[in-house]
Amino acid sequence: VIDRFGGSEDAGILKKVAGAYENKALMIYELKDISRLDMAIQAAENAIKIFPNDNTYHHTLASVYGLGGRWPEAFEKAMFFANDPVTIGENPEEILEFFIFAAAAGEPEAALEAINKTAAAASLEPLVVALKILSGVDFHAPQEVMAVASDIVKKVKNIGDKTDKS
């Protein structure tokens, strides 16, 4: 798809090309194939070049940067999707997944600092509380928020345990 249709000017075809680039990056991410990290970054960047306002592609690039331990760049990209009202309202799972991944990778303090700079922080209070717990920050939160935050903390620790054993 990329080779055959990459030069197209048709928006519908270009959407497929961008999707192919994203799929390439996601496959490398899902396989945790660090040896092909540069290829994944380039693929995600190419998708963004085609559709710079598509926050899904920014999410993919942020995740790939995180896989490579390039957290400052990852959190910079996260600002695109974690400040997008549509993503916050319709697909908050993308935001949660990214920040849980960051915390599980040993970056809870940086994740907390980054999420607090976004519009998503207000609507994802349990995530913020979980990051505070993992960062050792003092806070007060309602019992309902604490229950969900505790589940997020368990998920982070579970992912971290699996990563440590890999």
C-alpha positions in Angstrom: 0.0 0.0 0.0 2.7 2.4 1.0 4.9 1.7 -2.1 2.1 1.5 -4.6 -0.1 4.4 -3.4 2.1 6.6 -1.3 2.3 9.2 -4.1 -1.4 9.6 -4.4 -3.2 12.9 -3.9 -6.6 11.3 -3.2 -7.5 11.8 0.4 -9.2 8.5 0.7 -6.2 6.6 -0.6 -3.9 8.7 1.5 -5.9 7.7 4.6 -5.1 4.1 3.7 -1.4 4.9 3.2 -1.3 6.7 6.6 -3.0 3.7 8.2 -0.5 1.3 6.6 2.3 3.4 8.1 0.6 3.3 11.5 0.1 -0.4 11.3 3.8 -0.9 10.6 4.7 1.2 13.7 2.1 -0.6 15.8 3.3 -4.1 14.9 6.8 -3.2 15.9 5.5 -1.6 19.2 3.3 -4.6 20.0 6.2 -7.0 19.3 8.4 -4.8 21.5 11.0 -5.1 18.8 13.6 -2.5 19.9 15.9 -3.5 17.0 13.3 -2.0 14.6 12.5 1.1 16.7 13.8 3.6 14.2 11.6 2.0 11.5 8.6 2.3 13.8 9.4 6.0 14.6 9.8 6.8 10.9 6.5 5.0 10.0 4.5 6.9 12.7 6.1 10.2 11.6 5.2 9.5 8.0 1.6 8.9 9.0 1.6 12.2 10.9 3.1 14.0 7.8 0.1 12.8 5.8 -2.5 13.6 8.4 -1.0 15.9 11.0 -4.2 16.5 12.9 -5.0 12.8 13.5 -4.3 12.2 17.2 -4.3 8.4 16.7 -1.0 8.8 14.9 0.4 11.0 17.6 -0.6 8.4 20.1 1.2 5.7 18.1 4.4 7.8 17.9 4.2 8.6 21.6 4.0 4.9 22.4 6.8 4.0 20.1 9.0 6.8 21.7 8.1 5.3 25.1 9.1 1.8 23.9 12.5 3.2 23.1 12.8 5.0 26.5 12.5 8.4 24.8 10.1 9.7 27.4 10.5 13.5 26.9 9.6 13.1 23.2 6.8 10.6 24.1 5.2 13.1 26.6 5.5 15.9 24.1 3.5 13.8 21.6 1.0 12.9 24.3 0.1 16.6 24.6 -1.7 16.2 21.2 -4.1 13.5 22.1 -4.4 14.2 25.9 -5.5 17.8 25.1 -8.0 16.8 22.3 -11.6 17.1 23.5 -12.7 14.3 21.1 -10.1 11.9 22.3 -10.9 12.8 26.0 -14.6 12.3 25.4 -14.8 9.5 23.0 -11.6 7.5 23.4 -10.0 8.1 26.8 -8.6 4.6 26.7 -5.8 5.8 24.4 -4.8 8.3 27.1 -5.1 5.8 29.9 -3.1 3.2 28.0 -0.3 5.6 27.2 0.1 6.9 30.8 -0.3 3.4 32.3 2.5 2.2 30.0 4.7 5.2 31.0 4.2 4.5 34.7 4.8 0.7 34.3 8.1 1.6 32.5 9.3 3.4 35.6 8.1 6.9 34.7 5.3 7.6 37.1 6.6 11.1 38.2 7.1 12.3 34.6 3.8 10.8 33.6 2.1 12.7 36.5 3.8 15.9 35.5 2.8 15.4 31.9 -0.9 14.5 32.5 -1.3 17.5 34.8 -0.4 19.7 31.9 -3.3 18.4 29.8 -7.0 18.9 29.6 -7.5 15.1 30.2 -6.3 15.5 33.8 -9.7 16.8 35.0 -11.7 14.0 33.5 -9.3 11.2 34.3 -8.9 11.9 38.0 -8.4 8.2 38.9 -5.4 8.1 36.6 -4.0 11.2 38.2 -4.5 9.8 41.7 -2.9 6.5 40.6 0.1 8.3 39.3 0.3 10.3 42.6 0.2 7.0 44.6 3.0 5.5 42.4 5.0 8.8 42.7 4.6 9.0 46.5 2.8 12.3 46.3 0.4 13.3 49.2 -3.2 13.8 48.1 -6.8 13.4 49.2 -9.4 11.9 47.0 -13.0 10.6 47.3 -13.4 6.9 48.1 -14.8 6.1 44.6 -11.8 7.7 42.9 -9.5 5.8 45.2 -11.1 2.5 44.3 -10.6 3.1 40.6 -7.1 4.5 41.2 -6.2 1.3 43.2 -7.2 -0.8 40.2 -5.0 1.3 37.9 -2.0 1.0 40.3 -2.5 -2.8 40.2 -2.5 -2.7 36.4 0.7 -0.7 36.3 2.4 -3.0 38.7 1.2 -6.1 36.8 2.5 -4.6 33.5 5.8 -3.7 35.2 6.2 -7.2 36.6 5.6 -8.7 33.1 8.1 -6.2 31.6 10.7 -7.1 34.3 10.4 -10.8 33.5 10.7 -10.3 29.7 
